[in-house]
Amino acid sequence: MSTIVGTNIEVTNLKYDSDTTSMIISNAGAVTVTLEGSSNTAILHKSLAKLTANARQGSANEANSNLNISSVADGGTGLNTINATNGFSAALAAVALATIHDGSYNRGINVDNTSTSAFVTRAFQSSSGALTDTDADTAVAIFGDLA
């Protein structure tokens, strides 16, 4: 691995070396990338999920599916609190997406960003609106600026 300090390097194409296990791009500011199969661009650090969770009631379910999770706490019927290892810049800076892996198609989920590092999920029956504990996995992805 080489390090060049104080010099600009212009690279037309940067490719992943299949002999290594990861590729790291470091930049104090934003890194702009061209999206696959498109001439559109995206700011890399803003477009990536900063937190992902696969959880059952009160526990992180799949260790390999979790990113930036310090714990998942059972908050009562239908409630989970997902605690982030690294917090976001502000409570409302996070944008959450969530789903329930459930074959009955009768459940919903919402995510409340209660602080910069805690997110409460509410699993409910779509027919009644009542909070429910289910045996189904919930999946959450949160985007935004880390602190």
C-alpha positions as CSV (number, residue, x, y, z in Angstrom):
1,M,0.0,0.0,0.0
2,S,1.4,3.4,-0.9
3,T,0.5,6.8,0.5
4,I,1.0,10.1,-1.4
5,V,0.7,13.2,0.6
6,G,0.3,16.7,-0.8
7,T,-0.2,15.7,-4.4
8,N,-3.4,15.5,-6.5
9,I,-3.9,12.2,-8.3
10,E,-6.5,12.1,-11.1
11,V,-7.8,8.6,-11.7
12,T,-10.2,7.9,-14.6
13,N,-11.1,4.4,-13.4
14,L,-10.6,2.9,-10.0
15,K,-11.0,-0.9,-9.9
16,Y,-11.3,-3.3,-7.0
17,D,-8.4,-5.7,-6.7
18,S,-9.9,-9.1,-6.2
19,D,-6.9,-10.3,-4.2
20,T,-7.8,-8.0,-1.3
21,T,-10.9,-8.1,1.0
22,S,-11.8,-4.5,0.8
23,M,-11.3,-1.2,-1.0
24,I,-11.1,2.0,1.1
25,I,-11.5,5.5,-0.3
26,S,-10.7,8.3,2.2
27,N,-11.6,11.9,1.7
28,A,-12.3,14.7,4.2
29,G,-15.1,16.0,1.9
30,A,-17.6,14.3,-0.4
31,V,-16.6,11.7,-2.9
32,T,-18.7,12.0,-6.1
33,V,-19.2,8.7,-8.0
34,T,-20.9,7.9,-11.3
35,L,-23.8,5.5,-10.8
36,E,-23.8,2.1,-12.4
37,G,-25.1,2.1,-16.0
38,S,-25.8,5.9,-15.9
39,S,-24.3,9.3,-16.5
40,N,-25.8,10.4,-13.1
41,T,-23.6,11.0,-10.1
42,A,-24.1,10.7,-6.4
43,I,-22.3,12.0,-3.3
44,L,-20.9,8.8,-1.9
45,H,-21.0,9.6,1.8
46,K,-24.6,10.8,1.7
47,S,-26.0,8.0,-0.4
48,L,-24.9,5.0,1.7
49,A,-26.8,3.6,4.6
50,K,-25.1,4.4,7.9
51,L,-27.0,2.0,10.0
52,T,-28.6,-1.3,9.1
53,A,-30.4,-3.7,11.4
54,N,-32.1,-7.1,11.1
55,A,-33.9,-7.6,14.4
56,R,-36.5,-9.7,16.2
57,Q,-38.3,-8.4,19.2
58,G,-35.5,-7.2,21.6
59,S,-32.5,-8.6,19.8
60,A,-30.3,-8.2,16.8
61,N,-31.1,-11.2,14.7
62,E,-28.4,-11.5,12.1
63,A,-25.0,-10.3,13.1
64,N,-23.9,-10.1,9.4
65,S,-26.8,-7.9,8.5
66,N,-26.1,-5.3,11.1
67,L,-24.0,-2.1,10.7
68,N,-23.4,0.5,13.3
69,I,-25.6,-1.2,16.0
70,S,-24.5,-1.2,19.6
71,S,-27.7,-3.0,20.9
72,V,-31.4,-3.6,20.3
73,A,-33.7,-3.3,23.3
74,D,-37.2,-4.7,23.8
75,G,-39.4,-1.7,24.6
76,G,-42.6,-3.7,25.2
77,T,-45.2,-5.1,22.8
78,G,-44.3,-4.2,19.2
79,L,-41.5,-1.8,20.3
80,N,-37.7,-2.1,19.7
81,T,-35.1,0.5,20.4
82,I,-32.2,0.3,18.0
83,N,-29.1,2.0,19.5
84,A,-26.4,3.2,17.1
85,T,-22.7,2.8,17.9
86,N,-22.0,6.1,16.1
87,G,-24.7,8.7,16.3
88,F,-26.0,11.0,13.6
89,S,-25.4,14.7,13.4
90,A,-29.0,15.5,14.5
91,A,-32.1,13.5,15.5
92,L,-33.9,14.7,12.3
93,A,-30.8,14.2,10.1
94,A,-31.6,10.5,9.8
95,V,-33.9,9.1,7.1
96,A,-35.2,5.6,8.0
97,L,-36.6,2.9,5.8
98,A,-38.0,-0.3,7.3
99,T,-39.9,-3.5,6.5
100,I,-41.2,-6.6,8.2
101,H,-40.3,-10.0,6.7
102,D,-43.8,-11.5,7.2
103,G,-45.7,-13.8,4.9
104,S,-49.2,-12.7,6.2
105,Y,-49.0,-9.1,4.7
106,N,-50.9,-7.9,7.7
107,R,-48.3,-6.0,9.6
108,G,-46.7,-2.6,9.3
109,I,-43.7,-0.8,10.8
110,N,-42.6,2.7,11.4
111,V,-39.4,4.2,12.8
112,D,-39.1,7.2,15.1
113,N,-35.7,8.9,15.4
114,T,-36.0,9.8,19.1
115,S,-32.4,11.0,19.4
116,T,-29.2,11.1,17.4
117,S,-28.4,7.5,18.3
118,A,-31.6,5.8,19.2
119,F,-34.4,4.7,16.9
120,V,-37.7,3.1,18.0
121,T,-39.5,0.7,15.7
122,R,-43.2,0.1,16.1
123,A,-44.6,-3.1,14.6
124,F,-48.4,-3.1,14.3
125,Q,-51.3,-5.0,12.8
126,S,-52.4,-3.1,9.7
127,S,-56.0,-4.2,10.2
128,S,-56.4,-2.8,13.7
129,G,-53.4,-0.5,14.2
130,A,-52.6,-2.3,17.5
131,L,-48.9,-2.8,18.4
132,T,-47.9,-6.5,18.0
133,D,-45.0,-8.8,18.8
134,T,-44.4,-11.0,15.8
135,D,-42.0,-13.8,15.1
136,A,-41.0,-12.0,11.9
137,D,-37.8,-10.2,11.3
138,T,-37.7,-6.5,10.9
139,A,-35.2,-4.8,8.6
140,V,-34.2,-1.2,9.0
141,A,-31.8,1.0,7.0
142,I,-31.0,4.6,8.1
143,F,-29.4,7.2,5.9
144,G,-28.0,10.6,6.9
145,D,-25.0,12.4,8.2
146,L,-23.0,10.9,11.0
147,A,-21.8,13.2,13.8
